[in-house]
Amino acid sequence: MITILDPIFSEADKETIPIIKPALSYKGTWARPTKKKTIIESYNANVINKGLFLTGLIPRIKSRFPDIEIVGDLEKLKPTKKPHLKGITPREDQLRLVSGAIDQGRGVLLSPTGSGKTVVAMLLLSCFPKAKVLFLCHSLSIIKQTEKEFKKFGFTGIQVLGGGEKTFNRKKRITLSTIQTFVGID
């Protein structure tokens, strides 16, 4: 059984954790510089910690494990504005991603490198000007790039978690975090 605790966190019971863990896993990479070259190593990780995981992953679990009991309701926000970024004309594929995210209400956007995922994220944020948002990335460099872009387009109330910073402030509107750091927050 899974219990939706709030819009951010859900909790799986002990019997359910091993069942859903593969759906909450990902392959990560990190670089280890040596004197001669940089060695890229990969590892397997997951985004569940002592049964807690992000509520935004519920649709992924539902699609892979339709028979798992889920207790609680997923709050679905309604956009209060149309997607808009000053100086940006979104492409059709980006608008499809925005539309899909709004229709689903939460989840994971998966799109190839160079497709404008940061633009999509900012377009989504523009639709929900008062909503709190968690933006997860696998590396601190991507988080820093994202923070720079968000600020460039006038977004405020941003906190960055990762690179040693683990203080989560629930009052901030936008949280940019590495997956590893956010999973480790108690």
Beta strands, then each sheet from edge to edge (+ up, - down):
strand 1: 2-4
strand 2: 9-12
strand 3: 25-33
strand 4: 38-46
strand 5: 52-54
strand 6: 70-71
strand 7: 133-137
strand 8: 158-161
strand 9: 174-178
sheet 1: 5+ 2- 1+ 6+
sheet 2: 3+ 4-
sheet 3: 7+ 9+ 8+
end
